[in-house]
Amino acid sequence: MKEKLPRGMVGILLILVFGALPPMLDTTIVNIAVNDLAEMFSAGFAVTQWVVTGYTLALGIAVPFSGWLMKRYDGKKVFMGALSLFLAGSLLCGLAWNMPSLIAFRVLQGFASGLLIPTVTALAVQVAGNDYLGRAMSVVGIPVVFAPIIGPVVGGLILQYLSWHWLFFVNLPFGAVALMMMQWKLPRFEALEKSAKLDWLGILLLALISGMYIFGVTEIRTEGAGALGIFAFVAGTASLIMYLLYAGKKKDLALIPLDLFKSKNFSASFLSLFLAGFATNGPMLLFPLFFQNVLGLNVITSALWLIPQGLGMLVTRPLIGRMTDKLGARFVVLPSIVITIIGTLPFAFFDFGTDQWMVWLVLFIRGMGVGGFTIAVMSDAYVGVQKPLVPAASVATRIIQNVGAAFGSAILATVVSNALNGQESAVSDAGAYHAGFITSLIFMVISILPALFLTNRMRMDDREVKTEP
């Protein structure tokens, strides 16, 4: 095996990275701006959080479309089409005239991002082949590593020196250059299965399940759920029952086959990935608001204060793969949960008088925990899954990760919004955010339960030693 990637392959991979950069950065850029967007459009936090939640939910729903498009059409055209749709969504977001229009265009943007990101991975796999796969994945993973660090800073600088419209317009020049590079330098990727069919009904039911439940959560008020919220929960439950009946009839042809859940590892990973949304996206939505509304920081300082968490994620990322292979996901995920809890718990007590070095240290610790969670769980999802079901497992894990993230944002936003209702003082504001962080901690503690059923390689090694003659 050659040590270095061929020069031509590196060029193609870098084009893929450049094309994936705008959607990868977009979520973290907008997170820092939720406070400003709420003020610009005179909207409450419970409504404004849909700018993040709608994007993330649409991203998850788009995943199966990406696989289908890659099978039926030239991969180059799919990639360029997805990026063009993302840029159109960015333009429309920058031109939005009220909060409902911004949310609608963010959903479009999220759907395009959900097409684009899996396509990057699939094209990189085709370019690299088996000999260069690991190193190719490390190249295309660059935006994932640096987005939590760079995104908030870019968003903060835009809000400090430009209008909010540039949160979205900033994607346009980069995207235009990426499209030109793709047109000139990216090779064609032949369709793999032109007769591939898409499970439209399965996608519709899954979208209704997640969308209705999340909408129902956001409709809950302090005095109880309104009629619209109750209807959403009923519709979500009905959609879930219909999907179970439908998937039971379709068997392996279903978008998420029920046979996948016969694997203990997949079931544990599925639940863990869902709960991971409360560890990542939920608090990531709250941190900038907490910094600005409770600690009194401006937007650019709030963005800079998020860097320690990104650095913590960066520190642990290279170690996770090796540790998972050696110890098993269980003994990587459980410590990661504990570290994440240690790095989140102090935020239930931090207030205006907290020393800044303490906040930075706790965020760095939290980043180390979050960085060790998702990668290990994703890898464990495939252990024990029958080979024909592996593609379906890949789709299912990508969907549930994004749905979990959307749930995390929606639930924590609802908790904080309800706690803020009718409160004006800074002390009350701090208490509202404390309630949000405590809610995220509850779900982190719950995530310990499915993590107990993940792979334990040390026990497997002991059995192998005992059975040796």
N, C-alpha and C positions, 0 to 999 in steps of 0.2 A: 504493500500500500504506500502511495506517495505521501510525503510529509506536507507538501504545500498544495493548496487548491490551484488548479490551472488558471492562468490569467483570464482567459475568456469566461470561465465559470464565475470567477470573482466579479467580473464586470456585470454579468447578468444578475447575480445575487444582489449587488449594490443597487441596481436599478429597481429590483423588487423592494428592497429596503426603503429606497427613496419614495416609491409609490405608496408604501404602507405607513410612512411617517405621519402625514396629516391626520388620518383617522386614529392612529395610536395616541397622538398628542391631544386630540380633540376633547376627549372626556375630561382629562385633567386640566386642560385650559379653561373649560367652562365651569368646572367645579369651583374654582376660585372666584367666579363671577356671579354666583347665585344671588348673593346679597345685593349687588349692583343691579342685576336684572330685575329683581323684585321691586327695587326703588324706581327704576326707569319706567316700568309698566304698571306701577301702583298695584302690585299683586302680593298676596300673602305667601308665606313660605310653603304652605301645604300645596298651593297651586304651582309655584315656581319650581319646586323640586321635580316636577314632571319634565322639565327641560333636561334633567339628568336621567330620571327613571324611564321616560319614554324612549330616549336614545338607547339605553342599555337593553330594554325589553325588546325593541325592534332588532337590535343586533343579534340577540339570541334566536328570534323567530326566523331571521334570514339564513341561518346556518345551513339548513337542509337544501335551500335553494342553491347555495353555492356549490354543494356536491353534485347536484343534478345538472347545473349549467356546465360544470367542468367535464362531466361525462358526455354531454350532448354537443358541445361546441368547442371551437379552438380556444385554448386556455389564454392566449394572448388577447383575444377579443373580449373574453369574459373579464379579464383583469382591467383592461382599458375601459370597458363599459361600466364596471363597478366604480372605478375611480371617477369617471365622467359624471355618474349619478351622484356620487359623494360631493363633487365640486358644485353641481347644480343645487344640491341641498344646502351647501355652505353659502352660496350666493343668496338663496331664498331666505335663509336664517338671518343673514345680514340686512336683508330688506324687510324683515318682519315688521308689521305695524301694530301688533298687540300680542299679549301673552298666548292666546289660543293659536294664532298663526305661527308664532315661534315654536311652540310645542309640536305642532303638526309638521313643520319643516325639520325639526330635530328628529322626529320619528323617521322621516325620509332619509335623513343623513345617517341615522343609526342603522337602518336597513341596508343602505349602501355599504356601510362599514362592515356589517355582518357578511356581506357577499365578498368583500375585498380581502379581509384578514385571513380566512381559511384558504382562499385562492392563492395567496402569497406562499403559504406553507406547502400546498399541493404542488405548485410550480417549482418551488425549491427542491422538493423531493424528486421530481422528474429530472431536473437539471443535474442534481448531485449523484443520483444512483446510490447503490449500497456502499461503494468505496469511500465516498466523501460526505455521507449523510450527516454524521454528527457535527462536523465542522461547518457544513452548510447551514444547519439549524442554529448554530451559535451566531452566524452572521445575520440571518434574518430575524433572530431574536433580539438584536440590538435595540430596536424601538421599544420593545417590551421592558427592557432593563432601564432605559433612560427616560421614558415618558413620565414616570412619577416624579422625577427630579426636575426635568426641563419644563414640562407642561405648565405647572402652576406659575413658574417664574415668567414664562412667555405671556400667560394670561394676565399676571400682575402688571407687567410692563405695558401691555396694551391698554389696560384700564387706567394706568397712571398717566400715560402720555397721549393716548388716542381715544376715539369713541368706541363704545361697546360693539359697534358693527364690525370692527376689525378682529374681534374674537373669531369671526367666521370668514371674513374676507382674507385673512392671513393665509388660509389654505389655498387660495386661488393661484397665486404665482408659483408656489411649490408644485401644485398639482399639474399646472400647465407645462412646466418644465419636465415633470415626470412622464406625462403623456407623450411629449415629443421624443424623449429618450426611449420610451417603449416602442414607439412607431419605428424609430431608426435602428435600434440595437437589439430589441427583444425578438428571439426566434418564435416561430409558430409552435404550438403545442396541439397535436392532433387530438380530435375528440376520441374518448376512450370507448364510449357506448352510445351511439347515436339514437338508439331505440329506448334509452333509459326513460322510465316514467317517474313522475313525482306524485307522492302521496298527498294530494291536495286536501282531502278531508281530514287526514291526520294532522296536518299543519294547522288547519283552521281550528280544530278542536283544542290543540295544545295552546294556540294563541288565545283562544277564548278562556281556557282554564287560567293561564297566568295573568292575562289582562284583566279579567273580571275580579279575580281575587285581589290583585294589587289595587284596582280602582275601588273595590269595597273597603280595603284598609284605609285608603286616603279619605273616604267619605265618613269614617268614624269620627264623631265629635265627642267632646267631654260629656255631653248629656246623653250619649248613646248613639247607636247607628241610625241614620235616617233611612227613609224608605228606599232611596236610591242605592245606598250602601247594602241594605238587606237584599235587594233585587240582584245586585252584582254578585254577592256571595251565593245566592240560589242558582244564578246562571252559571257561575264557575263550577259549583258542585254538579249540576246537571251535565255540563260539558265533560267533567271528569268521569262520570258514570258512563256517558256515551263513548268516551275514548276507550275505557276499559273493555266495554262490550265489543267495540270495533276492533281493537288490537287483539282481543281474544279470538275473533273470527279470522283476522288477517294473518295471525301467527307471525312468522319470520318476515313477512312482507310489510308489516306495520313500521311506521317511522321509528318508534321506540317499542320494539317487541317485548312482550311481557316475560318471555323466556330469559331475557337479560337478568331479571331479578332473581333467577335461580342461583346465580353466582353471589355468594356472600360478599365477596370483595366489591363487586359492582354495586350492590345495594348499599353497602357502607360508604363507598365513594360517592354515590349519587346523593345521599343525604348530606355527606360532609361538604360536597361542593355547593349544595344549596345553602347550607349554614355559613359557608365561607363568605357569602355575600354580606353577611352582617359584620364580618371581621374586616372587610376591605371597603367596599363601596359605601356602606352606610356611614361609618365614622369619617371616611374621606370627604363626604358631603358636609359633615358637621364641623370639622376642624377649621376651615377658613371662616365660617360664620362665628364660631366660638372665639377665634382670634380677633375678629373685627368687632363683634357685638359685646363681648364680655371683657376681653383684654385691652380693647381700644386701639388695636393696631390698624394701620392703613393697609390697602390691598396688596401693595408690593412687599411690605414687610411680612404680611400673612403668608404670601407665596414663598418667601425665603425661609420662613419658619418650618415649612413642610419638607425642606431638603433633608434634614436628619433622618426622617422616616424613609425617604427614597434611598439614602446611603445605607441604612440598615438592611433594606431589601437587597441592595447590591452586594453587601458583604456576604450574606448567607447563600445567595443564589448558586455560586459555583460549587458549594459543598453538598447541596441537597441531593443531586443525582447520585453521587458516590455513596452518600450515607443511606439513601433509600435502597440501593442495590445491596449494600452490605448488611444493614440492620432490618430492612423491611419498612414499609410506610408507617406502621403503627408507632415505631419508636423514633420516627422523625416528626410525625404529625402531633403526637401527644405533647412532647416538649415545646413544639411550636405554638400550640394552643396555650400552654401555660405562660410562655414568654409574651404572647399577644395579650393575655389577660393582665400580666404584670405591667405591660406597656400601655394599657387602656384604663385600668382601675384608677390611677391618680387623677385622670381627667374628670372623675366623678367628684373631685374635691378641689381642683384648681380654680382659682378666681383671679381677680384683678391684681392681687398682691403677690402672686406666685413668681418666684425668680425665673428669669428667662432660661438660664442654664438648665434648670430642672425640667422645664418643658422640652427642651431640645434633647436631653438625655433620655427622657421617657419615650419620646417619639422615635429615637434611634433604636431603643430596645424593642418597641412595638414593630418597627420595620423589619427587624431580624426575625420576629415571630411570624409575621404575615408572609415574609419571603419564603419561609420553610413549609408553608401550609399547602398551597394549591398544587405546586408541581408534584409533590409526593403523592397527593391524593389522585391526581390525574393519571399518573403512571400505574397506580394500583388498581384502577378501574378495569384494566384489561386482564388482570390475573384471574384465571379460571373461566373466562368467557370463551365459548366455543368459537372457532376460527370464522365460520360464516357470519357470526354476529358482531365481529370486531368493528366493521364500518358503522353499524347501527350504534354500537357503544360509543364510538367517537362522536357521532352526531348528538347522542343523548347527553354526554358529559359537557359538550360545548353549550348546548341549549340550557341545561340546568345551572351551569355556572353563571350565565348572564341573567337568567330568571331570578336566581338567588340574589344576585347583586341588585337587581331592580327592586326586589322585595325589601332588601336591607335599606335601600335609600328611602323607599316609600314609608316603611314602618317607623324608622327613626325620625323622618321628617314629620310624620303624623304625631308622634309622641311629643316632639319639641314644640310643634305648632299648637297642640292642645294645651301644653304647659304654659306657653306664652300668652294664651288667650286671656285678654283682660289685664295682663301684667305690663307694667311700664318701667319699673326700676331696674337698675343693673343687677341688683341682688337676685331679683326674680328671674332675669334673663339667665344668670349663671345657673340657677336651680333648674331651669327648663333644659339647658344643655346637659346638665348632670344627669337628668332623667333619661335623655337620649343615650348617653354613654353607658349608663347602668343597663338599659335595655339591650344594647349590643353585647354587654358582658354576659347577660343571661343566656343569650343564644350561643355565645362562645362556650359557656359551661355545658350547655346541651350538646354541643358538637363533640364533646368528649365521648359520648355514648357510641355513636357510629364509628369513631376512630378506634375504639377497642376491638373492632372486628376486622381491621385492616391487617395486611400481611405482617407476620412476625417471622423474619428470616432466621433469627437466632434459634427459635424453637425448631425450625425446619432443619437447621444445621445440626442441632443436637440429635434429632431423629436419624439423620444420615450417618452420624458417627456411631450411634448405637447399632445400626443395622449392618455396619461394615463387618466382614468376617475377621 
